[in-house]
């Protein structure tokens, strides 16, 4: 009881405790990229096989995310978090002990399932334990953690591979996981649970569909894109279409309540987070192969190439949070994706056998600048307009979308890299670029291999443009208010109005004189704009006294500030006119040529 009360009274303690496990599972999504050459050499694996180590983890991570959010609602976020972190920690030990590529892939599947149980509970707990005033800052911490963890993975992996061997990128999770379990047990509160229904058919349809699509993408190049590969791809798309149809037709609790996609902020933020997941996961693979096979860098030195990127992202995160507090996050996101696309394209053109290292570091650093302007604003934009009953579903969908983007990025990059290697390198030399040969590439093969990695990296730069498009659409919706100001009294020539009910006062002021949750006029549905009319509305002044007239933007309406008590001020009507009016009827004015006030 003492532990639960302490956690409830200190939501920041609960947040930091959960960030330990959340950070660790995100690091594991990218930590393997720098170890891929060592794993290939140690286990005599091909490019396709070693990239399954990443894809299997991401696929097992993405598919159960939606149902694990519902499990958290049923059994409690704290309990699911502890279970997921325990499964992840035990599977990490299994990964380190694996002696074949098949066993390693199987262990990564179990590891991904543990991560899927853990992740949705973090956002759900933030939504439920933080007051509205602090929730935005907590979401910024969550988003910054996701961004930094994704970049720290290769750096930590390089140091561990060089000093202790590739197995230790998994062994290191064991003590951290144990510490994370103890912290969560002590600091994370037990929250009320419900009895939600589970969409078993939805889980099966989405899981089978995603697996077929990813398998076809990753294995297509190895099998020359034969008819059965395209058949698997079409079958996977069919399963996903059936999944969406079932979600729309399901009369009970669907896995994804499609109504949440009516919020354009949420929809386009999901496109943005899928894009950044694709880009970050995909770009690290060719960069690490290029650094070790062409530049001759050790895993640690190759990983250090990404250190400036991680440092810049970490340093800029709090400043980006302040910008988002003062301005709309949409232009911030657009700027970030634009910088990211330019930096990746710049880096791709620099990847040659003779390029000095500093010319690789500079565009990588600029890439970190772009990412700093993406992660936190996306997290802040995604779910803030959703009603409370959809907060859990929204966070689950958002996390799932990010992982779907990551697994598609890994699978697509595997196919694209294999295609470019087969195109650029002579047939007799392709075996030299696999297995143990990838860490000892002959000088004559470095130029074609570098060209293949450069062209593969351009795939991530091209996909980053989708984030720019999403931000441009968000900006278009930002300029249109969601709900037009509703006049409370509409009388031609009248200045009186009725104070709106408590909690519904316009002007961004909530009931009781407090600020509303949203600082900007952005919302989830656009209504048709009516022709400009001269209307009178009431709003509460900051002092709660003396009403003052204001001009409503864009509509030419005249608004009058009302006292905080919601009283109604009505001036006495001139003699000879009906009560509630201030001027003569139109016919009287036309006769006299003057208006009376």
N, C-alpha and C positions, 0 to 999 in steps of 0.2 A: 504494500500500500504506500509506503514511504517513497519507494522508487517511482511508482506511477504518478504520485502527486508532484514529485520533483520534476519529472519529465513534462508533465502538463503545464506547470508554471514556467518552464524554461523551454519554449519550442525550439530555440536556437541550439540547445544541447541535443535535442532529438535530431535536428537537421544535420549537425556535424557528425553525429554517430552514424547516421544512415549514409552520409556521403563517403564514408570509408569503404563500404561495400560497393556503392555505386561507382566510385572512382576506379576500384580494382577491376570490376567487370568490363568497364569501358577501355581501360588500359589493355586488357587481354584481347580486345578486338583488333588492335593494331600492333601489339608487341611482337607478334609472329612475323611481321613483314621483314624486319631486319634479320630474323633468324632463318628465313627461308633458304638461303644458300647453304647454311650449315646443316639444316635438316635434310636437304637434298643430298648433300655429300655423305652424311652419316647413315641415312636410311636408303640410299640409292634410289631416290624417287624422281619422277618426271615433274615438269612444270605443272601439268594438270593435277597430279596427285598431291603435290605439296600445297597448291593453292586450295585444295579441298580442306586442308587443315583450318584455313580461315573461313571458307564458305560454309563448311559444316557447322561451325560454331555460330556463325551469324544466322544461318537458316534455323537451327534449333532454338536460337534466341528469339527470332522474329515471330515464328508461328504461334507459340503458346502465350504471347504477351497479352492478347486480348482476353483470353479466358482467365489468365492469372490475375488480372484486375478484378474480375468477378469473384474469384476465389478469395481475394483480399477482403472484398465486401462481406463474404460469407463467414470466413474464419478469423478475420482481423488482419490489418496490414502488418502489424508487428510480428504475428506468428508466421505469415507467409514470407516476410523478409528474412526471419531467422532460418526458416526451412531452406529458402533459396540460397542463402549465403553458406549454409552447411553443405548442401549438395555441390555447390560450386567449389568449395574448398577441398572436399574429398576427391572430386573429379580432377582438380589441379594436380593432386598427388598422383593420380592414375596417369595423367598426361606425361608427367616427368619420368615415370617408370616404363612407358611404352617403348618397345624395341622394334616395332614395325610401323610402317606408315598407316596400315589399316587400323591397328590398335590405337594409334594416336588420333586418327579421325573419329573413331568410336568414342574415345574419352572426351574429345572436344564436343561431341553431340550432347553428352551428359552435362558437361560444363555449361553449354549454352542453355539447356533446360533450367539449370539452377539460376542462371542470370535472368531468365525470363520470369521466374517466380519473384525475383527480388525487385526488378526495376519499377514496375507500376506502383509498388507500395511507397516509393519515395515521393512521387508527385501527389498521390492520394493523401499521404500524411501531411505534406505541406499545406494542401488545401484545407485540411480539417483542423490542424492545430494552430495555424497562424491566423491572427486577426487580419481583416482586409487591409488595414493600413500598412502592415509589414509583409504582406504576401508577395508584392511585387519584388521587393528586395530578396526574399527567399527564393523566388523563381529565378532571379538573376544569378544567385549563387549556384543554383542547380544547373542553369545553362552554362555558366562559366566552368563548372566542374566537368561537364560533358566535353566542352571544347578543349580544355587543358589536358584532360585524360587521353583524348584521342591523339594529341601531339606528344605527350610524354611517353606513350607506349614504345615507339621506336628507340628513343633515347635510353630508356631503362633496359630494353631488350639488348641493345648493342653492348652495354656495359656488362650485363650478365653473361651473354654469349662469349665475349672475349675472355672474361675472367674465370668463369665457372663452367661454361658449356651451355648448349641450348636448353637442356633439361631444366635449368634453373630459372628460366622465364616462367615456368609453371610451379616449381618448388617454392619460389618466393611468395606465392599466394597463400601458402599454408599458415605461416605465423600471422600474416596480416588478416587472413580470414578468421582465425581464432580470436584475435583482438577485436575485430569488427563484430563478431557474435557477442562477445562479452559487453562491449559498449552499447550495442542495440538492446541487449537484455536489460541493461541498467537504466538507460536514458530514454528509450522510445516508449511512449505510453500505449496502454491497451485502449483501443477505441471501440465504440459500439459497433455491433455487427448486424447484418440483416440476413435475409434468406432469398437471395436473388436466384432466378432460374438460370440454367446453363444451356447454351445453344450448342449441343453436341454436333449436330449436322453441320452447323456453320464452321466449327473447328475442323472437321474432317474435310470439308470442301476447300477451305482456305489452305490447309496444310498440304493436301495432295496437289492442289494447283500450284502453290509456290514451289514445292519440291520439283515438279515436272518442268517448270519454267527454268529454274536455276540449273537443274541437271542438263537440260538441253543447251542452255547458254554455255556452260562450262565445258561440256564434252563435245559440243558441236564441231569445233575445229579439229579435234583429235580424230573424229570419225568423218571428216571431209563433208560435213553437213549433208549427210545422206537423207533419204526420204523419211526414215524412221525418226531421225532427230527432229525434223520439222513436224512430224506427226506428234511427237511428245510435246513440242512447243504449243501446237494447236490444241492438244488435249488439255494442257495446263491452263491456257487462256480460257478454254471452255469451262473448266472447273471454277476458275475465278469469276466468270460471268454468271455461272449458276449460283455461286456464293453471294454475289451482289443481288441477284434476283430473289434468293431466299431471304436475305436481310430485309428487302423491301416488302416481302410477302409475309414474313413471320409475325403473327399477331401478338406473340408474347414478347419476352425480352430478347431482342436480337443481339448478336455478338457486337455488331456495330450499329447503333441507332443512326440511320442515315440522315435523320433530321438535323444532326449537329453540323452537317456539311452545308446547311443553308447559311451558316455564319461564314461569310466570305473571308474574314480574318483567319478563321480556323482552317478552311479549305486551302487557301493559298499558303498559309504557314506550313501545312503538311507537305505541299509541293516543295517549299523551300527546304524543309528539314530532310526530305527524301533526297533532294539534290545535294545538300552538303554531306549527307551520309555516303552517297555514291562517290562524290568527288574525293573526300578525305581517304576513304578506304581504298579506292582505286589508285590514287596518285602515289601512295607510299610504296606500292609494289615495284613499279619500274624504277623509281628513284633509288631504292635500296639495291636492286640488282645492278644498276648502272654504277653506283658508287663503289661496290665491292668488286664487280667483274671488270669494269673498264678503268676506273680510277685507282684500283688496287688498294682501297681503304679497308682497314679492319672493321669488324662489326661496330666497335665502339666509335671509331672515327666517322664511319658512315652515319651512325645515329646522331653524332654531334652536329651533323649538317642541319638537323631539324631543331637543334637547341635554340637558335635565335628565333625561330618561328614560335616555339612554345613560350619563350620569355616575353616576346612582344605581345602575344595574345594575353598572357597573364597580366602584364603591366597595363595594357589598355582596357582590360575588362571593367575595372571600377569607373573609369572615365566614360566608357560607353554606357554604363548603367546610369550615370548622371545625365548624359545626353538624352537617354530614353525617358528619364524622369521629366525632362523639360521640353522635349519635342516628341513628335510622333515617331514610333519605331520603324515605320515603313520606309522612309527615305534612307534611314540608317542601314536597313537590310539591303536595299538596292545598291548603295555605295559599297557595302561589303562584298556582295557577289560580283560587282563590276571589277573591283580591285583583285579579287580572287581569280577571275577568268583571265585578266591581263597578266597577272603574275605567273600563272601556270603556263600560259602560252609562251611567255618570255623565257621561262625555265626550260621548256621543251626545245627551243631553238639554241639554247646554250649547251645542251648535252652532246658534246663531241669528245673524242679521245684526248684532244689537246687543250681543252678548256681549263683554266686555272680554277682552283677550288673557290676562291673568293667570288668568282662570277656565278657560281652555283648558289652560294650562300645568300647573295643579295636578293635574287627573286624569291628564294625561300622565305626570307625575312618579310618581304612584302606580302607573301601569302599569309603569314601570321597576322599582318595588319587587317587583311580582308576578313579572316576568320573571327577576329575580335569583334568585328561589326556585324556578325551574323548570329552566333550562338545565342547570346543573351537576348537580343531583340526578338528573335524567333520564338524563344520560350515565353517571353513576356506578351507576345501578340497572340499566341495560339489559343489559349483557353480562357482569357480574361473576360470575354463576352459571353461565355457559356453559362447557363443557369446552374445552380448548385447540384441539381439532380443529374446533370450530365458531366460533372467535373471528373468523376472517376473514368467514365467511358471515354471522355475526350483525352485525358492523359494517357490512357491505354492505347488509343488510336495513334496519338502523336508519337509515342515511343515505338510502336509497331512500324509506323511509316518510316521513321529514321532507320530502323534496322532493315526494313525491306530495301530501302535505298542502298544501305551498306552491302547487303548480300548480293544485290544486283550489280553493284559496282565491282565487287570481288569476282563474281562469275563473268561479267562482261570483260573485265580486264584480263582474266585468264585466257578467254577466247581471243581477244584482240592481240595480246602479247604473242600467243602461239602463232597466230596468222602473220604478224609482222616478222617474227623470227624466221619462219619458213620462207617468207618472201625475200628477206634481206640477206640471209646467210646461205651459202652454197650447201647442197644436200650432204656432201661428205663431212661438213663441219657442224651439222646440227647436233650430233651426239656430243660434241665437245662443249656445247653450251648447256648440257644437262648433267645431272648427277654431280660427281666430284669435280668435273671439269669446269663448272660454272665459277668456282673460286680461283681457277688457274687458267684463265682464257688466254690463248696465244695472241701475240701482238697483232698478227695479221687479221684476226677476227674481231678485234675490238671496235673498229669503225662500223662494220655492219651491225654488230650487236648494239652499239650506242644508237645507231639510227633507228633500230627496231624499238628500243626503249623510249626514245624521243617521240616517235610517232604514237606509241601506246599512251604516253602521257597526254598527248593532245586530246585524247578521248575525254579525260577529266576536265580539261579546259573548255571543251565544247559543251559538256553537260552543265558546267557552271552557268552557262548562259540561261538555262531554264530558271535559275534562281533570280536572275535579273528580270526576266519576263514576269515571274510571280510578283516581284516587288513593284514593277510598273503597274500591274493590275491592282495591287493593293493601294498604290497612290491614287489611281483613278477612283476607287471607291472611297478613299479618305476625303476626297473633295466634295462628296455628296453626303449630306447628313442622312443618317438612318431614318430618323423620324422627324418630320417637320414640326415646328412649334405649333401646338394646338391652341387656338384662341379660346379663352374662357367666356368671352362676351363679344359678340360681333354686332355692332350697331353703327350704321353709317352716321358719323358725326358724334359718337359717344366716346367718352373717355373712361367710363367706369367698367370695372370687371370684378369678378369674384375671385377671391383668393383660392388657389387650388387646394385639394386635400393634402394633409400632412404626408410628406414623403414623395409628393408628385410635383413639387414646385419646379418650374423651369429655371434655366440659368445655371445649372450645375450645382445647385444647393440642395442637400438632402434634408429630410425631416429633422427638426430640432436645430436647424441652422448649421449642421455639419457639412463638410464637403462630401460630394458624392464620390464613388469609387473611381470614376473615370474623369480624368482631367480634360480629355478632348471629346469632341462630338463625333465619336465613331461608334458604329453599331453594326447590327447584323442583317438588316433588311432595308431596302430603299423604297420609300413610298413616293407616289406621283406628286409632283409639286403642283400646288394649286396656284391660280393667278394671284398676283399681289393684291392684298386687301388691307384696308386700314382697320386694324384691330387693336384691342387693348388686352394685355395680359398682366398677371401679377407675378412678381418674383420677389424673393426676400433679399433685402439689402444686408450687407455685412454687419451693420450695427443693429438691425431689426427695427429701425425707426424711419421716420419721414420718407414716404414713398417719393421716388424720383423717376421721371419719364426717361425712357431709353428707346433708341431706334433699333428694332430687330434687324440683323443683317440679312441681306439678299431679298427680303420680302417687302421692305418699306413699311413694316408695321410699327406701331408705336406702343411701347411697353411701359408699364408703370410699376415701380417697385412697391411691394406691399409690406406692411409691418410684419414682423416675425410671428405675431400672435394670430395671423390669419384673419384679422378683422377687415371689414369692408367699409371703405370711405365713399360716400355718395354725396356729391354737392347738391344742394337744393335746386330744383328746376326753376327757371325763370317764370315769372307770372304769366299765366295764359298758355303754358305748354304742359304736356303730360309729364308726370313724374319720371325721373330717370334720364331725361334728355337735357342737353345744354344749348341747343341751337334750334332755330325755327325750322319748321318743315320746309321742304324744298320749294313748295309753292309760295310760302310766305317770303322766303329769301329772294325768290325771283321777282316778287312784287316790290320788295323794299330795296333790293340791291345790296343789302348788308346782312351780316350774320350776327346773331345776338349770342353772347356768352355770358 
